[in-house]
Amino acid sequence: EMCIRDRAKEPSVSLAVAFAYWHERDCNAAADVDDIAAVTKRINGGRNGLAERTRLLALAKTIWV
């Protein structure tokens, strides 16, 4: 029998969990205006990883904009 941790590793399940987490913390509005600090706070309660997220958003914008 597969345990819940194994199920959470499945791509469809892990994606569903990530979407639910994002939705429950109401991250869309902050993300839509590139408020990385607000998204970071909603996800982990502080500013952990903020510099890296800021760098990655800037990189993503060079690719997708």
Secondary structure, DSSP 8 states (H G I E B T S, - for coil): ---HHHHHTSHHHHHHHHHHHHHHTT-HHHHHTT-HHHHHHHHHSS-TTHHHHHHHHHHHHHHH-
